[in-house]
Amino acid sequence: MTPTGRPAAATARPGAPRRGRVRTGIRRGVPLPLLLPALLGLAFLLLPLLALVVRAPWSTLPDQLTSTEVWQALRLSLLCATSATLVSLVLGVPLAWLLARTDFPGRGLVRALVTLPLVLPPVVGGVALLLALGRNGVIGQWLDSWFGVTLPFTTAGVVVAEAFVAMPFLVISVEGTLRAADPRFEEAATTLGASRFTAFRRVTLPLIAPGVAAGAVLAWARALGEFGATITFAGNFPGRTQTMPLSVYLAMQSNPEAAIALSLVLLAVSIAVLAGLRDRWMTAS
């Protein structure tokens, strides 16, 4: 009702948009120069995946997935990807906190170096790991002579290679979540006598838990599909370093049906990860 006693709808000007309504529609007309490339791009991305599903050996798929070689590669992949994710959590979360909550000279350069494995060719990453942690590497020679630890061509080497390429995904996700979180809660905890670590553990970490979970899932999926750094740094030994992507590459030469079966497993895992995260990783970054 208006002050004159008349209904508000009666006093509105004809054709004027009503208050409280938000026009969310878009124009129906799509320019042809934009529509055709968009459809071609969609087909370019989807047709290979559809071909994988269509040409899959569905009748022999259970036998392929239960074979000794496939099960061995699957078990090793899950073990190494999970271990690499744990390493990324232990090292990546504090690194993300350092980038988001502290100010130090060269922080932009450090952030660029942290995200470098995202764009670095995985094979180059494997070569870099080999030069750093190999038996004659910058650090690896001391690990070998002092502790007798040799990482290349071992299962531990697979974990190191996967963590190297997967950790930046977790760091980006957690850093974005930390920047979105209100730092005043952490400051309030410190004024009440809590140490910085206690405030992080009891206040900040529960606030950023969704971002940490999203980053961990992304890191796990990336580690599961790692190929280049793994084969360069850890080799391709069945039962020891041959993960699922490496097994796919090897099976394509002798048993294409097994390669397709393993590819379907990796495709299903990727779809499940994206469906579970939805757009959380976008908002976190």
C-alpha positions as CSV (number, residue, x, y, z in Angstrom):
1,M,0.0,0.0,0.0
2,T,1.1,3.5,-0.8
3,P,0.7,6.5,1.6
4,T,-2.5,7.5,-0.4
5,G,-4.0,4.1,0.3
6,R,-3.8,2.8,-3.3
7,P,-2.1,-0.5,-4.1
8,A,1.5,-0.2,-5.1
9,A,0.8,-2.1,-8.4
10,A,-1.7,0.6,-9.3
11,T,0.7,3.4,-8.9
12,A,3.4,1.8,-11.0
13,R,4.0,3.3,-14.4
14,P,2.9,1.1,-17.3
15,G,5.7,-0.9,-18.8
16,A,8.0,-0.2,-15.9
17,P,9.8,-3.2,-14.5
18,R,8.6,-4.3,-11.1
19,R,10.9,-4.0,-8.1
20,G,12.5,-7.2,-6.8
21,R,12.6,-8.9,-10.1
22,V,15.9,-9.6,-11.7
23,R,16.0,-10.2,-15.4
24,T,18.3,-13.2,-15.9
25,G,17.3,-14.2,-19.4
26,I,19.7,-13.8,-22.3
27,R,19.0,-13.0,-25.9
28,R,17.8,-15.9,-27.9
29,G,19.6,-15.0,-31.0
30,V,23.1,-16.5,-31.2
31,P,25.5,-15.0,-33.8
32,L,26.4,-17.6,-36.4
33,P,30.2,-16.7,-36.3
34,L,30.1,-17.6,-32.6
35,L,27.8,-20.6,-32.7
36,L,29.7,-22.6,-35.3
37,P,33.1,-22.4,-33.6
38,A,31.4,-23.2,-30.3
39,L,29.8,-26.3,-31.7
40,L,33.1,-27.4,-33.3
41,G,34.9,-26.9,-30.1
42,L,32.4,-28.9,-28.2
43,A,32.6,-31.7,-30.8
44,F,36.4,-31.6,-30.7
45,L,36.4,-32.2,-26.9
46,L,33.6,-34.7,-26.7
47,L,34.0,-36.9,-29.8
48,P,37.3,-38.6,-28.6
49,L,35.6,-39.4,-25.3
50,L,32.5,-40.8,-27.0
51,A,34.7,-42.9,-29.3
52,L,36.4,-44.3,-26.3
53,V,33.0,-45.4,-24.9
54,V,31.7,-46.7,-28.2
55,R,34.8,-48.7,-29.0
56,A,35.2,-50.1,-25.5
57,P,35.2,-54.0,-25.3
58,W,32.1,-54.1,-23.1
59,S,31.7,-57.9,-23.4
60,T,35.3,-58.6,-22.2
61,L,35.6,-55.6,-19.9
62,P,35.2,-57.5,-16.6
63,D,37.9,-59.9,-17.6
64,Q,40.2,-57.1,-18.7
65,L,39.7,-55.2,-15.4
66,T,40.3,-58.3,-13.3
67,S,43.4,-59.5,-15.0
68,T,46.6,-59.6,-13.0
69,E,48.4,-56.8,-14.9
70,V,45.5,-54.4,-14.8
71,W,44.7,-55.0,-11.1
72,Q,48.4,-54.6,-10.3
73,A,48.6,-51.3,-12.1
74,L,45.3,-50.1,-10.5
75,R,46.4,-51.0,-7.0
76,L,49.8,-49.3,-7.4
77,S,48.2,-46.2,-8.9
78,L,45.7,-45.8,-6.1
79,L,48.4,-46.3,-3.5
80,C,50.9,-43.9,-5.0
81,A,48.2,-41.2,-5.8
82,T,47.0,-41.3,-2.2
83,S,50.5,-41.1,-0.8
84,A,51.3,-38.2,-3.1
85,T,48.2,-36.4,-2.0
86,L,49.2,-36.9,1.7
87,V,52.6,-35.4,0.9
88,S,50.9,-32.5,-0.9
89,L,48.7,-31.9,2.1
90,V,51.6,-31.9,4.6
91,L,53.7,-29.6,2.6
92,G,51.2,-27.7,0.4
93,V,48.8,-26.4,3.1
94,P,51.5,-24.6,5.1
95,L,52.9,-23.3,1.8
96,A,49.5,-21.9,0.8
97,W,49.2,-20.3,4.2
98,L,52.6,-18.7,3.8
99,L,51.6,-17.2,0.4
100,A,48.2,-16.0,1.6
101,R,48.9,-14.7,5.1
102,T,52.4,-13.4,5.1
103,D,54.2,-10.6,3.2
104,F,57.8,-11.1,2.3
105,P,60.1,-9.9,-0.5
106,G,59.8,-11.9,-3.6
107,R,56.4,-13.4,-2.7
108,G,55.2,-13.0,-6.3
109,L,58.3,-14.9,-7.6
110,V,57.8,-17.7,-5.1
111,R,54.1,-18.0,-6.2
112,A,55.2,-18.2,-9.8
113,L,57.7,-20.9,-9.0
114,V,55.2,-22.9,-7.0
115,T,52.7,-22.9,-9.9
116,L,55.4,-23.6,-12.5
117,P,54.7,-27.4,-12.6
118,L,51.2,-26.6,-13.9
119,V,52.7,-25.4,-17.2
120,L,56.0,-27.2,-17.2
121,P,56.1,-30.3,-19.5
122,P,55.9,-33.3,-17.2
123,V,58.9,-34.9,-18.9
124,V,61.0,-31.8,-18.1
125,G,59.8,-32.1,-14.5
126,G,61.0,-35.8,-14.5
127,V,64.4,-34.8,-15.8
128,A,64.6,-32.0,-13.2
129,L,63.8,-34.5,-10.4
130,L,66.4,-36.9,-11.8
131,L,69.0,-34.2,-11.7
132,A,68.1,-33.2,-8.2
133,L,67.2,-36.5,-6.5
134,G,69.0,-39.0,-8.7
135,R,71.8,-41.1,-7.4
136,N,74.3,-38.5,-8.8
137,G,71.9,-35.6,-8.4
138,V,72.5,-32.4,-6.4
139,I,70.7,-33.8,-3.4
140,G,70.3,-37.4,-4.3
141,Q,74.0,-38.1,-4.0
142,W,73.9,-37.1,-0.4
143,L,70.8,-39.1,0.3
144,D,72.5,-42.2,-1.2
145,S,75.9,-41.8,0.6
146,W,74.5,-40.7,4.0
147,F,71.3,-42.6,4.3
148,G,71.4,-45.2,1.5
149,V,68.2,-43.8,0.0
150,T,67.7,-44.1,-3.7
151,L,64.5,-42.7,-5.1
152,P,64.7,-43.1,-8.9
153,F,63.0,-46.3,-10.4
154,T,61.3,-47.1,-7.1
155,T,57.7,-46.9,-5.8
156,A,58.8,-44.0,-3.6
157,G,60.1,-42.3,-6.7
158,V,56.6,-42.6,-8.2
159,V,55.1,-40.8,-5.2
160,V,57.7,-38.0,-5.4
161,A,57.0,-37.5,-9.2
162,E,53.3,-37.4,-8.7
163,A,53.5,-35.1,-5.7
164,F,55.7,-32.7,-7.7
165,V,53.1,-32.3,-10.4
166,A,50.0,-32.5,-8.1
167,M,50.9,-30.2,-5.2
168,P,50.4,-26.9,-7.1
169,F,46.7,-27.8,-7.6
170,L,46.3,-28.0,-3.8
171,V,48.3,-24.9,-3.1
172,I,46.2,-22.8,-5.5
173,S,43.0,-24.1,-4.1
174,V,44.0,-23.6,-0.4
175,E,45.5,-20.2,-1.1
176,G,42.4,-19.0,-2.8
177,T,40.3,-20.2,0.1
178,L,42.6,-18.6,2.7
179,R,42.3,-15.2,0.9
180,A,38.5,-15.5,0.9
181,A,38.4,-16.3,4.6
182,D,38.2,-13.5,7.1
183,P,41.6,-13.1,8.8
184,R,40.0,-11.3,11.8
185,F,39.0,-14.6,13.3
186,E,42.6,-15.7,13.4
187,E,43.7,-12.4,14.8
188,A,41.0,-12.5,17.5
189,A,42.3,-15.9,18.6
190,T,45.8,-14.6,18.9
191,T,44.7,-11.6,21.0
192,L,43.0,-14.1,23.4
193,G,46.4,-15.8,24.0
194,A,46.5,-18.5,21.3
195,S,49.7,-19.0,19.4
196,R,49.7,-18.5,15.6
197,F,49.9,-22.3,15.1
198,T,47.0,-22.9,17.5
199,A,44.9,-20.2,15.8
200,F,45.6,-21.8,12.5
201,R,44.8,-25.3,13.7
202,R,41.7,-24.5,15.8
203,V,40.2,-21.6,13.8
204,T,41.6,-21.2,10.3
205,L,41.8,-24.8,9.3
206,P,38.2,-25.6,10.0
207,L,37.2,-22.5,8.0
208,I,39.1,-23.5,5.0
209,A,38.3,-27.3,5.2
210,P,36.2,-27.3,2.0
211,G,39.0,-25.6,0.0
212,V,41.5,-28.1,1.4
213,A,39.2,-31.0,0.5
214,A,38.7,-29.7,-3.0
215,G,42.4,-29.2,-3.5
216,A,43.2,-32.6,-2.2
217,V,40.8,-34.2,-4.6
218,L,42.2,-32.3,-7.5
219,A,45.7,-33.2,-6.5
220,W,44.7,-36.9,-6.2
221,A,43.2,-36.9,-9.6
222,R,46.2,-35.2,-11.1
223,A,48.6,-37.7,-9.4
224,L,46.5,-40.6,-10.6
225,G,46.8,-39.5,-14.2
226,E,50.5,-38.5,-14.1
227,F,52.6,-40.1,-16.9
228,G,55.6,-38.0,-18.1
229,A,57.4,-37.2,-14.8
230,T,56.7,-40.8,-13.6
231,I,58.2,-42.6,-16.5
232,T,61.2,-40.3,-16.6
233,F,62.0,-40.3,-12.9
234,A,60.7,-43.7,-11.8
235,G,60.7,-45.8,-15.0
236,N,58.1,-48.4,-16.0
237,F,58.6,-51.6,-14.0
238,P,55.5,-53.8,-13.5
239,G,54.4,-54.1,-9.9
240,R,56.9,-51.4,-8.8
241,T,56.5,-48.3,-10.8
242,Q,54.0,-49.1,-13.6
243,T,51.0,-47.0,-12.8
244,M,47.7,-47.0,-14.8
245,P,48.8,-44.3,-17.4
246,L,52.0,-46.2,-18.0
247,S,50.1,-49.5,-18.3
248,V,47.8,-47.9,-20.9
249,Y,50.8,-46.8,-22.9
250,L,52.4,-50.2,-22.8
251,A,49.1,-52.1,-23.4
252,M,48.4,-50.1,-26.6
253,Q,51.3,-51.9,-28.2
254,S,50.3,-55.4,-27.3
255,N,46.7,-55.5,-25.9
256,P,44.6,-52.5,-27.1
257,E,41.5,-53.8,-25.3
258,A,43.3,-53.7,-21.9
259,A,44.4,-50.2,-22.8
260,I,40.8,-49.1,-23.5
261,A,39.6,-50.7,-20.3
262,L,42.2,-48.9,-18.2
263,S,41.4,-45.6,-20.1
264,L,37.7,-46.1,-19.2
265,V,38.6,-46.4,-15.5
266,L,40.6,-43.2,-15.6
267,L,37.8,-41.5,-17.5
268,A,35.3,-42.6,-14.9
269,V,37.5,-41.3,-12.1
270,S,37.9,-37.9,-13.8
271,I,34.2,-37.5,-14.3
272,A,33.5,-38.5,-10.7
273,V,36.0,-35.9,-9.5
274,L,34.5,-33.1,-11.6
275,A,31.0,-34.1,-10.6
276,G,31.9,-34.2,-6.9
277,L,33.7,-30.9,-7.0
278,R,31.3,-29.1,-9.3
279,D,32.5,-25.5,-9.3
280,R,34.1,-25.4,-5.9
281,W,37.6,-25.4,-7.2
282,M,36.7,-22.4,-9.5
283,T,35.4,-20.4,-6.6
284,A,38.4,-21.4,-4.4
285,S,40.9,-20.2,-6.9
